[in-house]
């Protein structure tokens, strides 16, 4: 399963991020009042998803990249390979 994790965004007076899988569609995280709380939640999700060998996680640096990859997955494409972060 391919999972996209979007960048942290400021919205509605707080911070959050979106995720996307073909099975679950687009989902938004909780709205956090502090950016460090949103970042902690995002990192915990990344760690959990990466521990599942069936899950191919892609962390998007920009909203544009996130939206482009969503369209690719919806079109039936597979995610291109990227280098693992250190």
N, C-alpha and C positions, 0 to 999 in steps of 0.2 A: 504494500500500500504506500503510495506517495503522499506525504504530508508537507504542505507549505506553511511556514510560519512567517507572518508579516512583521514589519518593523514596528517599534513602539511609536504610537501617535498620540498627540494631545487632542482630546475631543470631549465635549460636554463638561468642561471644567475638571477633567481628570486625564488619566493616561491608560492606554490599553493597546491591544494588538489583535489581529485577526489570524485565524487558521483556516486552512482549506484542505479537504480530502474529497475525492469524488464521491465516496460513500456518504459522508456527512454534510457536504457542501460547505458554505462559508459560515464560520462561527466567530463571534466576538468574545474576547475575554471579559472578565469583570472590569468595571471602571475603578481604577485606583486613584486616590487623591495625591499620592506621591509617586514620582517616577521610579524611585528605587524599589518600591513595592511591586510595581508592574514589571520591572526588569527581573526581580527575583522570581516572580511567578512564571515569566517567560522562560527563564533559564531552567526552572524545575520541569516545565513541560518538555523542553528540549531534551533534558537528561532522561526523562521517563520514556519519551518516544524513541530515542536512540538505543535504549536498552532492549527494545523489542526488535529482534532480528528481521521481522516481517515488514518493518516500517522504514521507508526511505525518506529521511527528513531533509528538507531544503529550507534554509533560513534566508529570507530575503532582506537585503540591505535597504531597498527603497520600495515605496508603494507602487511605483511603475513596474518594477521587476515582479512584484507580487501579483499584480493584475495580469501581466503578460503570461506568467506561468499558469495562472488559473485558467486562462483561455486555452493554453496549450493542453492542459490536462482534460478540460471539458471536451476538447476536440479529439481526444483519444491518444495524444502523444505521450511519450514517456519523458521524464525529467532528464536533462543532460547531466552527465557526471560533473561534479565539482570537487576541488581539492578540499580535504578535511581541514577545518581550522585547528590551529595548534592547541 
